[in-house]
Amino acid sequence: MKKRLFASAAFVLACFTASAQEVTFEEFDLNNGLHVIMHQDNTAPVITVGVMYNVGGKDLGGNGNPERTGFAHFFEHLLFEGTENIERGKWFEIVASNGGSNNANTSIDRTYYYEVFPSNNLELGLWMESERMLHPVIDQIGVDTQNEVVKEEKRSSYDNRPYGQLLFAINENLFNVHPYKNKNIGEMEHLDAATLDEFIAYHEQFYGPNNAVLVVAGDIDLAKAKELIKKYFNEIPKGPEVTRNFPKETPINETIKATVYDANIQIPAIVATYRTPGFKERDSYILNMVSSYLSDGKSSKLYKKLVDEQKQALEVAAVNIPQKDYSIYALFSLPLGKVSLADLLAEMDEEIVKMQTELISEKDYQKLQNKFENRFVNSNSSIQGIANSLVKYYLLYDDINLINDQINIYRSITREEIQTVVKKYLNPNQRVVIEYLPKKDNQ
């Protein structure tokens, strides 16, 4: 029976592999340092134009002033205000009226802007992103407007949302000296206090072509696309070289306990969080598999045990939050009824100890392989997804070929490596334990 099961699993893996077509691409550099990636796929008349800048929440304003957080996220909004040739407030109108859509997002490590257009609007997409890079209007009107937008986002997404402060609590307690300790969205008083000159200086420092990657993917002619890219981006002046020298964190060698209060919740939570390797490291890939094993789906170990069988938790999760310098691993649970937070933590720890002392079963290992094959296929299933992956792997991972090869890392991970990594990183003396509690009127 086991042989038949494993043979079936192998067949599924083979099917996934066959459906994951290799992503082809071309790369070149402009004289101003802009790296360009092109991917041609003429199966549908759609293109994506994207620019990823090597700037994120860890990059503070005022040349690293700790009282100038949130600048990268602020610029995610500000650079939609308008340019010398795009009237204020018209960016989204232009995109929509030409059959397109667009968006942007900022992480602690990078900022990404992109447009999706019918392929006959490739030149428009390139012109708009070149305008954003070369001719943005950064003035007091735009700063004041986007300051209010960011404040409303913070209120709706964090301040007034149940458990909205949880990631902030983790960052603030897990990091002491690295700028990962700061909120990606920033402190509102920092943005209020910043001058227009500070915002202009920040833009000059981080938003040059030599600190960015341009991707063009979809229904394109490679030669024509290359000429259009040169037409719109060649003359953009090179910016200053960006250098970083963030302080290193001292390893945690004993349990740190913290208590955080949230006025928006009625049910407390327990969080055990660990500082783990950056996402380029092999151990980080292994921790992704550990997370999936523990809490991905209703058949996962923690969910099945604490939610289904023992009825001790409303929710449970084990997540590896990938970041460039240090990642964050977190165990999280909400108690059911009168179950104590200490008991929940002990139950989660029990599953960790099992992984440290026993190899996961061959059946569970094959299940993990299937999941990661499926994720890999899905990540390259759309032009927009391919564009994102290409710039991400080039800019953050220093290996663009991961768009085709990353799955081989997961395939090569053994059960023994999973056990070793859990032993190495997920120990009580290496973590911060946070009791996340409802806030009462007198607190």
BELMO-V324666 format. One record per residue. SS is DSSP state (hx for helix, st for strand, lp for the rest). PSI is psi in whole degrees, -180 to 180 (* if undefined). NEAR is the number of other C-alpha atoms within 12 Angstrom. Layout:
ss=SS psi=PSI near=NEAR
ss=SS psi=PSI near=NEAR
This chain:
ss=lp psi=-43 near=8
ss=hx psi=-43 near=12
ss=hx psi=-40 near=11
ss=hx psi=-40 near=11
ss=hx psi=-47 near=16
ss=hx psi=-33 near=21
ss=hx psi=-40 near=15
ss=hx psi=-41 near=18
ss=hx psi=-41 near=25
ss=hx psi=-38 near=22
ss=hx psi=-43 near=16
ss=hx psi=-44 near=21
ss=hx psi=-42 near=27
ss=hx psi=-39 near=17
ss=hx psi=-44 near=17
ss=hx psi=-45 near=23
ss=hx psi=-41 near=26
ss=hx psi=-33 near=14
ss=hx psi=-10 near=18
ss=lp psi=92 near=24
ss=lp psi=142 near=21
ss=lp psi=135 near=22
ss=lp psi=119 near=32
ss=lp psi=151 near=23
ss=lp psi=161 near=28
ss=st psi=149 near=24
ss=st psi=149 near=25
ss=st psi=164 near=21
ss=st psi=142 near=23
ss=lp psi=163 near=27
ss=lp psi=-24 near=18
ss=lp psi=4 near=24
ss=lp psi=-4 near=25
ss=lp psi=125 near=36
ss=st psi=136 near=36
ss=st psi=135 near=43
ss=st psi=131 near=42
ss=st psi=136 near=39
ss=st psi=124 near=40
ss=st psi=127 near=32
ss=lp psi=105 near=30
ss=lp psi=20 near=17
ss=lp psi=-23 near=14
ss=lp psi=146 near=18
ss=lp psi=60 near=22
ss=st psi=143 near=29
ss=st psi=154 near=43
ss=st psi=131 near=46
ss=st psi=123 near=51
ss=st psi=150 near=49
ss=st psi=124 near=48
ss=st psi=125 near=45
ss=st psi=140 near=46
ss=lp psi=65 near=40
ss=lp psi=134 near=43
ss=lp psi=-168 near=39
ss=lp psi=-24 near=38
ss=lp psi=-15 near=43
ss=lp psi=103 near=46
ss=lp psi=154 near=43
ss=hx psi=177 near=39
ss=hx psi=39 near=27
ss=hx psi=45 near=24
ss=hx psi=17 near=25
ss=lp psi=120 near=19
ss=lp psi=-10 near=25
ss=lp psi=25 near=24
ss=lp psi=63 near=35
ss=lp psi=162 near=39
ss=lp psi=11 near=46
ss=hx psi=-41 near=55
ss=hx psi=-45 near=41
ss=hx psi=-38 near=44
ss=hx psi=-41 near=49
ss=hx psi=-25 near=47
ss=hx psi=-40 near=37
ss=hx psi=-46 near=36
ss=hx psi=-34 near=36
ss=lp psi=10 near=44
ss=lp psi=-3 near=37
ss=lp psi=-41 near=35
ss=lp psi=172 near=31
ss=st psi=-178 near=27
ss=lp psi=-26 near=21
ss=lp psi=2 near=21
ss=lp psi=115 near=27
ss=lp psi=147 near=20
ss=lp psi=131 near=23
ss=lp psi=2 near=22
ss=lp psi=-5 near=18
ss=hx psi=-55 near=34
ss=hx psi=-32 near=24
ss=hx psi=-43 near=19
ss=hx psi=-45 near=26
ss=hx psi=-50 near=29
ss=hx psi=-40 near=19
ss=hx psi=-14 near=16
ss=lp psi=22 near=22
ss=lp psi=19 near=23
ss=lp psi=179 near=27
ss=st psi=160 near=27
ss=st psi=163 near=30
ss=st psi=178 near=25
ss=st psi=157 near=29
ss=st psi=152 near=29
ss=st psi=129 near=30
ss=lp psi=-178 near=35
ss=lp psi=-17 near=38
ss=lp psi=-21 near=35
ss=lp psi=168 near=38
ss=st psi=136 near=40
ss=st psi=126 near=40
ss=st psi=141 near=42
ss=st psi=155 near=40
ss=st psi=146 near=43
ss=st psi=122 near=38
ss=st psi=158 near=36
ss=st psi=147 near=28
ss=hx psi=-19 near=32
ss=hx psi=-2 near=23
ss=hx psi=25 near=32
ss=hx psi=-45 near=39
ss=hx psi=-38 near=30
ss=hx psi=-45 near=31
ss=hx psi=-42 near=42
ss=hx psi=-42 near=41
ss=hx psi=-43 near=30
ss=hx psi=-42 near=39
ss=hx psi=-32 near=45
ss=hx psi=-35 near=39
ss=hx psi=-42 near=28
ss=hx psi=-38 near=38
ss=hx psi=-36 near=43
ss=hx psi=-38 near=31
ss=lp psi=35 near=29
ss=st psi=144 near=31
ss=lp psi=110 near=29
ss=lp psi=97 near=35
ss=lp psi=177 near=24
ss=hx psi=-32 near=20
ss=hx psi=-48 near=17
ss=hx psi=-42 near=28
ss=hx psi=-46 near=33
ss=hx psi=-41 near=24
ss=hx psi=-50 near=23
ss=hx psi=-23 near=29
ss=hx psi=-43 near=35
ss=hx psi=-36 near=20
ss=hx psi=-45 near=25
ss=hx psi=-40 near=32
ss=hx psi=-41 near=28
ss=hx psi=-38 near=17
ss=hx psi=-43 near=22
ss=hx psi=-42 near=26
ss=hx psi=-47 near=20
ss=hx psi=-36 near=16
ss=hx psi=-22 near=20
ss=hx psi=-57 near=27
ss=hx psi=-36 near=24
ss=lp psi=12 near=18
ss=lp psi=133 near=17
ss=lp psi=132 near=25
ss=lp psi=18 near=32
ss=lp psi=-19 near=25
ss=lp psi=4 near=30
ss=hx psi=-48 near=34
ss=hx psi=-37 near=32
ss=hx psi=-43 near=28
ss=hx psi=-40 near=34
ss=hx psi=-50 near=41
ss=hx psi=-46 near=34
ss=hx psi=-29 near=25
ss=hx psi=-24 near=34
ss=hx psi=-28 near=39
ss=lp psi=138 near=34
ss=lp psi=-40 near=21
ss=lp psi=-27 near=20
ss=lp psi=143 near=30
ss=hx psi=-5 near=36
ss=hx psi=-16 near=42
ss=hx psi=-16 near=33
ss=lp psi=158 near=35
ss=lp psi=133 near=40
ss=lp psi=-39 near=39
ss=lp psi=-17 near=44
ss=lp psi=171 near=40
ss=lp psi=132 near=31
ss=hx psi=-33 near=29
ss=hx psi=-28 near=16
ss=hx psi=-43 near=27
ss=hx psi=-37 near=34
ss=hx psi=-39 near=27
ss=hx psi=-18 near=21
ss=lp psi=142 near=30
ss=lp psi=163 near=21
ss=hx psi=-39 near=24
ss=hx psi=-35 near=17
ss=hx psi=-40 near=28
ss=hx psi=-42 near=39
ss=hx psi=-43 near=26
ss=hx psi=-38 near=23
ss=hx psi=-43 near=34
ss=hx psi=-44 near=39
ss=hx psi=-32 near=30
ss=hx psi=-40 near=32
ss=hx psi=-14 near=35
ss=lp psi=27 near=43
ss=lp psi=163 near=37
ss=hx psi=-28 near=39
ss=hx psi=-3 near=34
ss=hx psi=28 near=34
ss=st psi=163 near=41
ss=st psi=131 near=47
ss=st psi=134 near=50
ss=st psi=138 near=52
ss=st psi=120 near=51
ss=st psi=146 near=51
ss=st psi=-144 near=39
ss=lp psi=79 near=29
ss=lp psi=159 near=34
ss=lp psi=121 near=23
ss=hx psi=-44 near=26
ss=hx psi=-43 near=14
ss=hx psi=-39 near=17
ss=hx psi=-41 near=35
ss=hx psi=-41 near=31
ss=hx psi=-40 near=20
ss=hx psi=-39 near=24
ss=hx psi=-45 near=35
ss=hx psi=-39 near=26
ss=hx psi=-42 near=17
ss=hx psi=-20 near=30
ss=hx psi=-16 near=39
ss=lp psi=-37 near=27
ss=lp psi=3 near=21
ss=lp psi=125 near=26
ss=lp psi=145 near=23
ss=lp psi=142 near=26
ss=lp psi=179 near=24
ss=lp psi=154 near=19
ss=lp psi=134 near=18
ss=lp psi=123 near=23
ss=lp psi=145 near=14
ss=lp psi=141 near=20
ss=lp psi=66 near=14
ss=lp psi=145 near=19
ss=lp psi=149 near=17
ss=lp psi=146 near=16
ss=lp psi=142 near=20
ss=lp psi=134 near=15
ss=lp psi=146 near=22
ss=lp psi=127 near=25
ss=lp psi=9 near=17
ss=lp psi=153 near=15
ss=lp psi=130 near=21
ss=st psi=130 near=24
ss=st psi=140 near=24
ss=st psi=153 near=23
ss=st psi=131 near=25
ss=st psi=141 near=30
ss=st psi=143 near=30
ss=st psi=119 near=29
ss=lp psi=-11 near=24
ss=lp psi=5 near=25
ss=lp psi=157 near=23
ss=lp psi=-21 near=19
ss=lp psi=126 near=28
ss=lp psi=168 near=36
ss=st psi=154 near=38
ss=st psi=135 near=43
ss=st psi=127 near=45
ss=st psi=120 near=46
ss=st psi=142 near=44
ss=st psi=144 near=41
ss=st psi=117 near=42
ss=st psi=173 near=40
ss=st psi=156 near=29
ss=lp psi=162 near=26
ss=lp psi=-11 near=30
ss=lp psi=-18 near=28
ss=lp psi=145 near=22
ss=hx psi=-38 near=24
ss=hx psi=-30 near=32
ss=hx psi=-38 near=36
ss=hx psi=-42 near=36
ss=hx psi=-40 near=41
ss=hx psi=-29 near=41
ss=hx psi=-40 near=39
ss=hx psi=-36 near=43
ss=hx psi=-43 near=47
ss=hx psi=-45 near=39
ss=hx psi=-42 near=32
ss=hx psi=-41 near=41
ss=hx psi=-37 near=39
ss=hx psi=16 near=33
ss=lp psi=98 near=26
ss=lp psi=165 near=22
ss=lp psi=-15 near=20
ss=lp psi=0 near=20
ss=lp psi=160 near=27
ss=hx psi=-50 near=34
ss=hx psi=-42 near=42
ss=hx psi=-48 near=35
ss=hx psi=-40 near=26
ss=hx psi=-55 near=26
ss=hx psi=-32 near=36
ss=hx psi=-51 near=30
ss=hx psi=-53 near=20
ss=hx psi=-53 near=16
ss=lp psi=-11 near=19
ss=lp psi=43 near=22
ss=lp psi=-17 near=30
ss=st psi=143 near=34
ss=st psi=-35 near=27
ss=st psi=150 near=30
ss=st psi=145 near=38
ss=st psi=147 near=39
ss=st psi=119 near=38
ss=st psi=143 near=33
ss=st psi=111 near=37
ss=st psi=107 near=31
ss=lp psi=130 near=31
ss=lp psi=163 near=29
ss=lp psi=-48 near=32
ss=lp psi=-47 near=30
ss=st psi=138 near=35
ss=st psi=172 near=33
ss=st psi=126 near=39
ss=st psi=134 near=43
ss=st psi=136 near=43
ss=st psi=131 near=42
ss=st psi=141 near=41
ss=st psi=148 near=42
ss=st psi=127 near=36
ss=st psi=153 near=32
ss=lp psi=129 near=24
ss=lp psi=-131 near=16
ss=lp psi=15 near=16
ss=lp psi=133 near=25
ss=lp psi=156 near=21
ss=hx psi=-37 near=29
ss=hx psi=-40 near=23
ss=hx psi=-41 near=22
ss=hx psi=-45 near=39
ss=hx psi=-41 near=35
ss=hx psi=-39 near=24
ss=hx psi=-40 near=31
ss=hx psi=-42 near=39
ss=hx psi=-35 near=31
ss=hx psi=-40 near=23
ss=hx psi=-34 near=34
ss=hx psi=-44 near=36
ss=hx psi=-38 near=23
ss=hx psi=-41 near=22
ss=hx psi=-28 near=30
ss=hx psi=-25 near=25
ss=hx psi=-17 near=18
ss=lp psi=145 near=20
ss=lp psi=142 near=25
ss=lp psi=155 near=30
ss=lp psi=157 near=21
ss=hx psi=-36 near=19
ss=hx psi=-47 near=23
ss=hx psi=-34 near=26
ss=hx psi=-45 near=32
ss=hx psi=-36 near=30
ss=hx psi=-42 near=29
ss=hx psi=-44 near=36
ss=hx psi=-42 near=37
ss=hx psi=-44 near=31
ss=hx psi=-43 near=28
ss=hx psi=-29 near=34
ss=hx psi=-44 near=34
ss=hx psi=-44 near=25
ss=hx psi=-40 near=23
ss=hx psi=-46 near=34
ss=hx psi=-45 near=29
ss=hx psi=-33 near=23
ss=hx psi=-24 near=26
ss=lp psi=26 near=31
ss=lp psi=-6 near=22
ss=lp psi=157 near=26
ss=hx psi=-41 near=37
ss=hx psi=-42 near=33
ss=hx psi=-41 near=30
ss=hx psi=-44 near=39
ss=hx psi=-46 near=43
ss=hx psi=-45 near=41
ss=hx psi=-42 near=39
ss=hx psi=-49 near=43
ss=hx psi=-36 near=43
ss=hx psi=-49 near=36
ss=hx psi=-34 near=28
ss=hx psi=-51 near=29
ss=hx psi=-43 near=35
ss=lp psi=-35 near=34
ss=lp psi=-9 near=27
ss=lp psi=27 near=18
ss=lp psi=90 near=18
ss=lp psi=-25 near=31
ss=lp psi=-8 near=25
ss=hx psi=-21 near=29
ss=hx psi=-27 near=35
ss=hx psi=-26 near=26
ss=hx psi=-14 near=23
ss=hx psi=-35 near=29
ss=hx psi=-27 near=30
ss=hx psi=-28 near=20
ss=hx psi=-48 near=25
ss=hx psi=-39 near=33
ss=hx psi=-32 near=26
ss=hx psi=-10 near=20
ss=lp psi=131 near=29
ss=lp psi=165 near=28
ss=hx psi=-36 near=30
ss=hx psi=-38 near=21
ss=hx psi=-39 near=27
ss=hx psi=-46 near=39
ss=hx psi=-44 near=31
ss=hx psi=-42 near=26
ss=hx psi=-39 near=32
ss=hx psi=-40 near=38
ss=hx psi=-36 near=25
ss=hx psi=-37 near=25
ss=hx psi=-29 near=34
ss=lp psi=63 near=40
ss=lp psi=150 near=33
ss=hx psi=-32 near=28
ss=hx psi=6 near=21
ss=hx psi=22 near=28
ss=st psi=167 near=32
ss=st psi=126 near=36
ss=st psi=121 near=37
ss=st psi=124 near=36
ss=st psi=114 near=35
ss=st psi=105 near=36
ss=st psi=153 near=29
ss=st psi=137 near=23
ss=lp psi=129 near=20
ss=lp psi=167 near=13
ss=lp psi=-32 near=9
ss=lp psi=9 near=7
ss=lp psi=* near=11
